Amino acid sequence: MGNEKYLLTAHLMRRAGFGATRLELSKLAEEEYENIVEGLLSPTAPKAIEDALVRRYHPDQSVTHD
C-alpha cells in the first residue's frame, strides 16, 4: 500500500503542476490524500521576511533609502 500511495501522491503533484523531490513525495505520502489536496488548494501564508534581510540584498526596497 505504501508504494501505491507514493505513486498516487506523485501523480497528484505532477497533475497539479508542482515538481516534488523523492524526499518531499515520501513526506507527503505519509499524510492523508484529502489533506494533501486541501494543502494545495488552501496553502498557509509564508513566513514574513525580516526587513534587515530585504535591505541587505535589495537596498532599493528599504523604507529609509532615498
Sequence and secondary structure as in RCSB ss.txt:
>XXXX:A:sequence
MGNEKYLLTAHLMRRAGFGATRLELSKLAEEEYENIVEGLLSPTAPKAIEDALVRRYHPDQSVTHD
>XXXX:A:secstr
 HHHHHHHHHHHHHHHT    HHHHHHHHTS HHHHHHHHHS        HHHHHHH GGG TT  
